[in-house]
Amino acid sequence: MKTLSERIDALEMRIAYQDDTIETLNQTITAQWKQIDALTRKISELGERLQQAEANAPGPANERPPHY
């Protein structure tokens, strides 16, 4: 049977490992959030550019095909 000191040491090691894992996960989530934010802004920008291009396109390009 483990002594109280051994049990406390084991718990301290587990907490240290968990703290490291939490910090690593936090850094990963932060990096992913920044990437998602940048991609969201880029999609919005591309959507606006597409709308402008469609608005400036000559007549037939803006019309729906007859089968719609």
Secondary structure, DSSP 8 states (H G I E B T S, - for coil): ---HHHHHHHHHHHHHHHHHHHHHHHHHHHHHHHHHHHHHHHHHHHHHHHHHHHHHS-HHHHS--TT-
